[in-house]
Amino acid sequence: MNKLYALLIFLIILYVGINVGADNIHLGQSDVAVADDNANANANGTFPKLDNFTAKKINDTAVTYNDSKYNMTINLAQIDNSQNLSDLSGQLMSSGRYTSNQVIDQNGVTTYLLYNEGADSYSADIYFNKNSQNYHISGSNISYENSDYFINHCKSIIDLMAGSGSSEGFSRW
């Protein structure tokens, strides 16, 4: 009887080993939209990789970056090109949803920043156009103490998608 149990355990281990080796089951991974660290390619290029963030491809036009150390999520998506971002920014600001806004030139890329400020944190929506493609970056519940971390990574996204350059002129304050 003990030999049968030993044989059964051996066969189970062999079966699991073959299936893991053949990649038929995924131990420790989700089968839902798992992306590599580069977040795969989108329709007009690639989404940039961010240091300290795990990227998850949502679809061909959107990616979510997560940094569990700072409990921070940054969303990046292509949006409708028919929208004029200046008009969109003005409409959103006049809706009363945001408490402040900025328009900056981030290395030749006009960037519209909209904030909804709270007592301990804020949410941000950032719109920009790169190579005739509109993009939207968003983050919510960003603590003020982690604001520079959030903003610097948003600058990196814009710079990496728009080519190299410095990151001057883009600050939370």
N, C-alpha and C positions, 0 to 999 in steps of 0.2 A: 504494500500500500504506500509506503514512504517513497518507493521508487517511482510510482505513478505521480505523486505530488511533485517530486523533483522534476520529472519529465514535463509535467504541465507547466510549472514555473519556467523551465528552460524554454519551452515553446512560446509562452507569453512574452518573455524577454526577447526572443528572436523575432517574433511578430512585430513588436513595438520598434525594435531596432531597424528592421527592414522598412517599416512605414516612415519612420523619422528620416532615415537615409534617403528614401525615395521622395521625400517632401510631400507625402500624402496627408500628414497631419502636422499641425503647427503648434508646438509646445511653447507657451509663453508669448504668442502673437495673436493678434486679432485678425480675422479674415476680412474685416471691413476697412477698405481703403487704406491699407498700409502703404506708406511711401518711404522711399529712401531719404537720407539726410538732405539731399539736394531738392527734395519735393517734386522730382520729375519735371518734365517740360510742360509748359503751357502752350497755347496756340501761337504766341508770338515770340517764344524764347523760353527761358527758364526762370523759375522763381529762385531768388538768391538763398544761400545757406546762411544762417545766423549762428554765430558762436553762442554756446550755452543754451540754445533752443532746439527742441525736437520739432521737426516739420512733419505735418500730416496733410497730404494732398486730399482736398475735398472733392475736386473734380478738375477738369482741364483748365479752369479759369480761377480757381481759388485754393488757398493753402492756409492752414492754421499753424502758428508757431507757439510752442508752449515751453515756458521755463518754470519748472516746479519749485526751484529754489526760491524764486521771487513770487511764486503764485501768479504768474503773468501770462496772459495769452494775447497774441497779436494776430489779427486776421488780415489777410491780403487777398484782394479779388479784383479781377478785371470787371469794369462796369460798362454800361452802354456808352458807345462813342458819340452818339448823336446829342448827348447832353453837353452844354457849355458849362464847364466847371465853375466859372465865375458866377453865372446865373444860378446854378444849383446851390453854390455856397450862400449866395444872398437869400435865396428862398428858404433854405434850411435855417439860416440865422434869424430871419424874420418870423419863423414859425414859433419862436419862444422856447424851443427845445434846448438851446445852447445858451451858456452864460457869457462866453467870450469867443473871439476868433482872431486869426492872424492870416495874412497872406505874405509869404516869403518866397525868395528866389533861392532854391536849394541847388546850387551848381548848375544854373541855367534852366532848372525845372520849376515852373511856378507851382507853388504848393499852397493849398487852402487847408488851414487847421481850424477845427471847430471843437470847442470844449464845453462840457457840462460839469461845472465844479460843484463839489459837495463839501461837507465839513472835513472829512478825513481822506477823501479820494476824488478822482475825477474820471470822466470818460472822454475819449477823443475820437474824432472822425477826421481823417486826413485824405484829401483828394489831390491827385496829380495826374499829369498826362505825360507819357513817355512814348516816343515814336508813334504819335497819332493814336495811342491807346490810353483810355482813361482807367485809372486805378483808384481803389479805396482801401485805406488802411484803417483799422479800428482797434480800440482797446477799451476795456471798461474796468471800473473799480481799481484804478491805478493809484496807489498810495503816493502822497506827495513826496515822501522820502525816497521812493523808487522812480520818480518822474524822470530824472536824467537818464536812468537806465532804459526806460521806455523810449524816450525821445531819441537817444543815441542809436538805438536799434532801428527806429523808423527812418532816421537819416541814412543808416546803412542800407536799408531796403531801397530807398530812392536813389542813392548813389550807385549801388550795385546794378540796379536796373537801368540807370541812366548813364552808366560809364563811370570812369574814375574821376576823382576830384576831391576837393576839400569839403568839409562839412560846416562851414561857417554860416552864421546868421540864423540858425534854427535852434530856438530855445523855448522852454516851457514858459518862461517869464518874459 
